[in-house]
Amino acid sequence: MFASRFTAFIDACALAGALKRILLLTLAEAEFFRVRWSEPVLQETERATAEILTGKGVADATAHAMRARAKMEAAFAEATVTGFADLLVPGEGLPDQNDAHVLAAAIKTRASVVVTDNLKDFPVKILLPLDLEARSTDASLADTIALDPGRATAAVRTMRLRFKRPEKHAEALLVDMGAAGRVETVDVLRPYAAVL
């Protein structure tokens, strides 16, 4: 199975929101793809997660964000890409120069896709010659589930059953996904709601 998996470099904007992060990592854990990120991405994710939690009135939002990052790093110890500073040059043409590190790390790890919700910051004309594609979190999740709906549904069911406070039944999970903008993901999963 390992040889057939693709590598996905995950941008911070795809990791900051809890539900999409959990969905992505659930599918990575189920060996649909190899997940990769970098130290700058983890730092951005931690900051953004803390901001989201602060906005929701969560006490100790910074500590919660630190724990979420630590859990990610522990679960995917091989995911952190290093040594990509010499590959920053292709990123010089990006609309947002702050994203050059994402492109450089994706090149270094030979990712086939950059999962990001900032698609405008990763133009096709720059990524195509590098044999890279930028996909939204929703499209990435939907496409990955469509590769093997039975196995993906089983993974998402396992994920759903881990929710304890509060517990979530399948329909509530689909509603939450839809409310969070994961419309394509919901469309792919809805036919399997009875076993989700």
C-alpha positions, -999 to +999 in steps of 0.1 A: +000+000+000+028+024+009+041+026-027+008+037-041+003+066-017+009+101-028+026+128-007+005+158+004+021+189+018-004+205+041-005+243+045-013+259+079-047+272+068-057+235+062-045+225+097-058+254+119-094+244+119-100+214+141-125+194+120-106+197+087-073+190+105-088+159+121-103+147+088-070+152+069-050+134+096-076+106+098-072+099+061-034+101+064-035+077+093-055+053+072-026+055+047-044+072+018-014+096+016+018+106+032+013+139+052+041+165+052+045+199+068+073+221+080+083+239+111+070+273+097+037+256+089+035+241+124+042+275+139+015+292+118-009+264+126-003+268+163-008+306+162-039+303+140-054+276+162-049+297+193-066+327+176-095+305+166-099+291+201-095+326+216-123+338+193-145+310+206-138+320+242-118+289+251-097+294+282-060+286+278-063+288+240-026+289+236-021+258+257-048+240+237-031+250+205+003+238+218-012+204+227-028+200+193+005+207+176+023+182+199-003+155+192+002+161+154+040+159+157+038+127+179+013+110+156+033+118+124+069+120+135+081+116+099+060+145+086+083+175+092+102+185+062+136+202+068+165+215+047+145+233+020+160+268+024+180+263-008+147+257-027+131+291-020+138+304-055+107+289-073+086+307-047+098+342-058+070+344-083+042+336-058+016+364-052+025+362-014+062+358-008+054+345+027+043+313+010+077+306-006+085+283+023+054+262+016+064+257-020+101+250-011+092+224+014+067+207-010+094+205-036+119+191-011+096+163-001+085+157-037+048+163-028+023+159-056-002+182-040-002+212-017-034+212+004-043+248+010-074+270+012-054+299-003-055+286-038-049+321-053-015+322-036-003+291-056-009+298-093-010+269-117+016+286-139+042+283-111+032+249-098+026+230-131+063+231-142+072+218-107+048+189-111+027+202-082-010+209-078-027+231-052-060+217-040-084+231-014-089+211+017-125+203+007-115+191-028-086+171-013-108+154+012-135+146-013-110+132-039-092+111-013-124+096+000-135+089-036-103+068-041-118+041-018-151+051-003-155+020+018-121+022+035-124+060+038-159+058+053-146+032+079-117+056+088-141+086+092-165+064+113-136+055+136-128+092+138-165+101+146-166+075+173-136+091+191-157+123+197-168+121+233-177+156+244-201+158+227-206+125+209-216+130+173-239+108+153-233+106+116-258+132+105-244+158+130-209+152+117-221+157+081-239+189+092-208+202+109-187+194+078-212+213+056-213+243+080-175+244+079-175+246+041-167+209+034-195+206+008-177+183-016-166+161+013-202+158+025-215+150-010-190+121-013-198+108+022-236+113+022-244+080+004-225+062+031-242+080+060-259+048+073-225+032+080-207+064+090 
